[in-house]
């Protein structure tokens, strides 16, 4: 295991022990509402602090981008440096699936990724309930508890299990999201909404899910999972099939065949070229059909080393 990834594993396991102890008596956990259906607990903050402390003890010059703390520049990094230009930045979600945690639903995880000048090079997702550790180093494949994993080979929607996440924040385009679900259901795809985007991506990497899509995501939701999927032979991108998922808030991940099937279904309704519908009053007329702006030349979606292994 790469030395930097090994440090991240140590940080994740420490945070996992903290989360497991707190889960025994959830009623005593202090909860703060950030927005509609968006919560943070003292456990999120304690987990994040433990992870940051471990990482910076080993790499004091590295920067941090964490869900609760935001961007913390390293000792040698100017605060206004664009994220893609930072030499080393750890991207952390200390408890992805906080709502599940609050309700005692044992489906949440810790997500840690290292980005070096805009490229994710190390990734882990740790499920403390199942003691499942998903790891990846760029160019070396993806693993679950030291066992090599690969994305599924299913190529028909009617045989596939898809992970997704329904809009839960204010002003997300719920109508468009529901519109895109109909053709998927009509084609026989089975849908699951687990409440943890990071774990969903780990499940795509190990073949439990055949594909995953969601909008309204943040870098800490997708950074680690994106590398896991590509290193397991899958593809990741936004709903246009382009590599803008870190900044654009959209994530589509899956094996190559399903990725190519899902892009034409998602892009006309939810792609970046679609103008979002304005929030409508209760008695307002239906919004006019939205227009799709011309797309520039598409960037190729990322491919992982694991796909090269199959050649």
C-alpha positions as CSV (number, residue, x, y, z in Angstrom):
1,X,0.0,0.0,0.0
2,X,1.2,3.5,-0.9
3,X,2.6,5.3,2.2
4,X,0.2,8.2,1.9
5,X,-2.7,5.9,1.5
6,X,-1.5,4.0,4.6
7,X,-1.7,7.2,6.6
8,X,-5.2,7.9,5.4
9,X,-6.3,4.4,6.4
10,X,-5.0,5.0,9.9
11,X,-6.9,8.2,10.0
12,X,-10.1,6.6,8.7
13,X,-10.0,3.7,11.2
14,X,-9.5,6.1,14.1
15,X,-12.5,8.1,13.0
16,X,-14.4,4.9,12.5
17,X,-13.9,3.9,16.1
18,X,-15.2,7.3,17.2
19,X,-18.3,6.9,15.0
20,X,-19.0,3.4,16.2
21,X,-18.8,4.5,19.9
22,X,-21.2,7.3,19.2
23,X,-23.7,5.1,17.3
24,X,-24.3,3.1,20.5
25,X,-26.2,6.0,22.1
26,X,-27.4,8.2,19.2
27,X,-30.0,9.9,21.4
28,X,-27.2,11.9,23.2
29,X,-25.6,13.1,20.0
30,X,-25.9,16.9,19.4
31,X,-27.5,17.6,16.0
32,X,-27.5,20.9,14.0
33,X,-29.7,21.5,10.9
34,X,-27.6,23.2,8.1
35,X,-30.5,23.2,5.6
36,X,-33.6,21.3,4.7
37,X,-32.8,17.6,5.2
38,X,-29.1,18.5,5.7
39,X,-27.7,17.9,9.1
40,X,-24.3,18.0,10.9
41,X,-23.6,16.3,14.3
42,X,-20.9,16.6,16.8
43,X,-19.7,13.2,15.5
44,X,-19.1,14.7,12.0
45,X,-17.0,17.4,13.5
46,X,-15.1,15.1,15.9
47,X,-14.4,12.6,13.1
48,X,-13.2,15.3,10.8
49,X,-10.9,16.7,13.5
50,X,-9.4,13.3,14.1
51,X,-8.8,12.7,10.4
52,X,-7.2,16.1,9.9
53,X,-5.0,15.7,12.9
54,X,-3.6,12.4,11.7
55,X,-3.0,13.6,8.1
56,X,-1.3,16.8,9.1
57,X,0.9,15.1,11.7
58,X,2.3,13.1,8.8
59,X,2.1,15.8,6.1
60,X,2.0,19.3,7.7
61,X,2.5,21.1,4.4
62,X,-0.6,19.5,2.8
63,X,-3.8,21.4,2.3
64,X,-7.2,20.2,3.5
65,X,-10.7,20.4,1.9
66,X,-13.2,19.0,4.3
67,X,-17.0,19.2,4.5
68,X,-17.2,21.0,7.8
69,X,-13.9,22.9,7.9
70,X,-13.8,24.0,4.3
71,X,-10.5,24.8,2.6
72,X,-7.4,24.9,4.9
73,X,-4.3,25.8,2.9
74,X,-1.1,24.1,3.8
75,X,1.8,26.0,5.3
76,X,3.3,26.6,1.9
77,X,0.0,27.1,0.0
78,X,-1.4,30.7,-0.5
79,X,-5.1,30.7,0.6
80,X,-6.2,32.0,-2.8
81,X,-4.6,29.1,-4.8
82,X,-7.1,27.4,-7.1
83,X,-7.8,23.9,-5.9
84,X,-6.6,22.3,-9.1
85,X,-3.2,24.0,-8.6
86,X,-2.6,22.9,-5.0
87,X,0.3,20.4,-4.9
88,X,-1.3,18.2,-2.3
89,X,-4.9,18.5,-0.9
90,X,-6.8,16.0,1.1
91,X,-10.5,15.9,0.4
92,X,-12.5,14.6,3.3
93,X,-16.1,13.7,4.1
94,X,-15.9,12.6,7.8
95,X,-19.4,11.0,7.8
96,X,-21.1,10.6,4.5
97,X,-24.7,9.6,5.3
98,X,-25.3,11.7,8.4
99,X,-29.1,11.4,8.2
100,X,-28.7,7.6,8.1
101,X,-26.5,7.8,11.2
102,X,-28.9,10.0,13.1
103,X,-31.7,7.5,12.5
104,X,-29.7,4.5,13.4
105,X,-29.6,3.2,9.9
106,X,-26.2,1.5,9.6
107,X,-25.3,2.8,6.1
108,X,-22.7,5.6,6.2
109,X,-19.0,5.9,5.6
110,X,-15.8,7.9,5.8
111,X,-14.4,9.2,2.5
112,X,-10.8,10.5,2.1
113,X,-9.0,11.3,-1.2
114,X,-5.7,12.9,-2.0
115,X,-5.6,15.3,-5.0
116,X,-2.3,16.3,-6.5
117,X,-2.5,19.3,-8.8
118,X,-6.0,18.5,-9.9
119,X,-5.6,14.7,-10.1
120,X,-6.9,12.2,-7.6
121,X,-4.1,9.9,-6.8
122,X,-5.2,8.1,-3.5
123,X,-8.6,7.2,-2.3
124,X,-10.4,5.3,0.4
125,X,-13.9,4.8,1.6
126,X,-14.4,3.1,4.9
127,X,-17.7,1.6,6.1
128,X,-17.2,1.2,9.9
129,X,-20.4,-0.9,10.3
130,X,-19.2,-3.6,8.0
131,X,-15.5,-3.0,8.5
132,X,-15.2,-2.7,4.7
133,X,-12.2,-0.7,3.5
134,X,-12.3,0.3,-0.2
135,X,-8.9,1.7,-1.4
136,X,-7.3,2.7,-4.6
137,X,-4.0,4.2,-5.8
138,X,-4.0,5.7,-9.3
139,X,-2.6,3.2,-11.7
140,X,-2.7,0.3,-9.3
141,X,-6.3,-0.9,-9.2
142,X,-9.0,-0.8,-6.6
143,X,-9.4,-3.1,-3.6
144,X,-11.9,-4.1,-0.9
145,X,-10.1,-5.3,2.2
146,X,-7.0,-6.1,0.1
147,X,-9.0,-8.1,-2.5
148,X,-9.0,-6.8,-6.1
149,X,-12.4,-5.5,-7.2
150,X,-13.9,-4.7,-10.6
151,X,-17.0,-3.0,-11.9
152,X,-19.8,-5.2,-13.1
153,X,-20.2,-6.5,-16.7
154,X,-24.0,-6.1,-17.0
155,X,-24.8,-4.3,-20.2
156,X,-28.7,-4.1,-20.2
157,X,-30.7,-1.7,-18.1
158,X,-33.3,-4.4,-17.4
159,X,-30.7,-6.5,-15.7
160,X,-29.1,-3.6,-13.8
161,X,-29.3,-2.3,-10.2
162,X,-28.7,1.5,-10.2
163,X,-27.9,3.7,-7.2
164,X,-29.1,7.3,-7.1
165,X,-29.9,10.1,-4.7
166,X,-33.1,12.1,-4.8
167,X,-32.9,15.9,-4.6
168,X,-33.1,17.0,-1.0
169,X,-31.8,20.6,-0.9
170,X,-33.9,23.7,-1.7
171,X,-34.2,24.8,-5.3
172,X,-32.9,21.6,-6.8
173,X,-34.7,20.6,-10.0
174,X,-37.0,17.9,-8.5
175,X,-39.3,17.9,-11.6
176,X,-36.5,17.2,-14.0
177,X,-35.1,14.5,-11.8
178,X,-38.4,12.7,-11.6
179,X,-38.7,13.1,-15.4
180,X,-35.5,11.2,-16.0
181,X,-36.6,8.3,-13.7
182,X,-39.5,7.4,-15.9
183,X,-37.5,6.1,-18.9
184,X,-35.2,4.2,-16.5
185,X,-38.2,2.5,-14.8
186,X,-39.9,1.8,-18.1
187,X,-36.7,0.1,-19.3
188,X,-36.8,-2.2,-16.3
189,X,-33.9,-0.7,-14.3
190,X,-34.1,-1.4,-10.5
191,X,-33.4,1.7,-8.5
192,X,-31.9,2.1,-5.0
193,X,-31.5,5.3,-2.9
194,X,-29.1,4.5,0.0
195,X,-28.3,8.0,1.4
196,X,-24.5,7.9,0.9
197,X,-23.1,8.9,-2.4
198,X,-19.6,7.8,-1.4
199,X,-20.7,4.3,-0.5
200,X,-22.8,4.1,-3.7
201,X,-19.6,4.8,-5.7
202,X,-17.7,2.2,-3.8
203,X,-20.5,-0.2,-4.6
204,X,-20.2,0.6,-8.3
205,X,-16.5,-0.2,-8.0
206,X,-17.1,-3.6,-6.5
207,X,-20.0,-4.5,-8.8
208,X,-22.8,-4.3,-6.2
209,X,-24.3,-1.4,-8.2
210,X,-24.0,-1.4,-12.0
211,X,-24.2,2.4,-12.2
212,X,-24.9,5.4,-10.0
213,X,-26.1,9.0,-10.8
214,X,-26.9,12.0,-8.6
215,X,-26.8,15.8,-8.8
216,X,-26.1,18.5,-6.2
217,X,-22.9,16.7,-5.0
218,X,-19.8,18.3,-3.5
219,X,-16.1,17.4,-4.2
220,X,-15.9,15.5,-0.9
221,X,-18.9,13.3,-1.9
222,X,-17.2,12.1,-5.1
223,X,-13.4,12.5,-5.0
224,X,-12.5,9.1,-3.4
225,X,-15.3,7.2,-5.2
226,X,-14.3,8.5,-8.6
227,X,-10.9,7.0,-8.4
228,X,-12.2,3.7,-7.0
229,X,-14.6,3.4,-10.0
230,X,-12.0,4.2,-12.6
231,X,-9.4,1.9,-11.1
232,X,-12.1,-0.9,-11.0
233,X,-12.5,-0.5,-14.8
234,X,-15.6,1.8,-14.8
235,X,-16.2,5.3,-16.1
236,X,-17.1,8.5,-14.3
237,X,-18.3,11.8,-15.6
238,X,-21.1,14.4,-15.4
239,X,-24.4,13.9,-17.2
240,X,-22.9,15.1,-20.4
241,X,-20.3,12.3,-20.2
242,X,-17.6,14.8,-19.5
243,X,-15.0,15.1,-16.7
244,X,-16.6,18.0,-14.9
245,X,-18.0,16.0,-11.9
246,X,-15.8,17.6,-9.3
247,X,-17.0,21.1,-10.0
248,X,-20.3,20.7,-11.6
249,X,-22.1,18.8,-8.9
250,X,-23.2,16.0,-11.2
251,X,-21.9,12.4,-11.0
252,X,-22.6,9.5,-13.3
253,X,-20.5,6.3,-12.7
254,X,-20.8,2.8,-14.1
255,X,-19.3,0.1,-16.2
256,X,-18.5,1.4,-19.7
257,X,-21.5,-0.1,-21.4
258,X,-24.1,1.3,-19.0
259,X,-22.3,4.6,-18.9
260,X,-22.8,5.0,-22.6
261,X,-26.5,4.0,-22.3
262,X,-27.2,6.4,-19.4
263,X,-25.6,9.6,-20.8
264,X,-28.2,10.0,-23.6
265,X,-31.0,9.5,-21.1
266,X,-29.7,11.9,-18.5
267,X,-28.1,14.6,-20.7
268,X,-31.2,16.0,-22.4
269,X,-33.0,16.5,-19.1
270,X,-30.3,17.1,-16.5
271,X,-27.1,17.9,-18.5
272,X,-25.1,21.1,-18.0
273,X,-26.5,22.6,-21.1
274,X,-30.1,22.5,-19.8
275,X,-31.3,25.7,-18.3
276,X,-32.8,25.0,-14.8
277,X,-36.5,25.7,-14.4
278,X,-37.3,28.7,-12.2
279,X,-39.1,27.8,-8.9
280,X,-42.8,28.0,-9.7
281,X,-45.6,29.4,-7.5
282,X,-48.3,27.0,-6.3
283,X,-50.8,28.0,-9.0
284,X,-48.3,28.8,-11.7
285,X,-48.6,27.3,-15.2
286,X,-46.2,24.5,-16.1
287,X,-42.8,25.7,-17.0
288,X,-42.1,25.7,-20.8
289,X,-40.0,22.9,-22.2
290,X,-36.4,23.6,-21.6
291,X,-34.0,24.1,-24.4
292,X,-30.6,22.5,-24.7
293,X,-27.7,24.7,-25.7
294,X,-25.1,23.5,-28.1
295,X,-22.3,21.5,-26.5
296,X,-18.7,22.1,-27.1
297,X,-16.4,19.2,-28.1
298,X,-16.9,16.6,-25.4
299,X,-14.0,15.6,-23.2
300,X,-13.3,11.8,-23.0
301,X,-14.5,10.3,-19.7
302,X,-11.8,9.0,-17.4
303,X,-10.7,5.4,-17.6
304,X,-8.9,3.5,-14.9
305,X,-5.9,1.2,-14.9
306,X,-8.1,-1.8,-14.1
307,X,-9.7,-1.5,-17.6
308,X,-6.3,-1.6,-19.2
309,X,-5.7,-4.9,-17.4
310,X,-8.5,-6.5,-19.4
311,X,-6.8,-5.8,-22.7
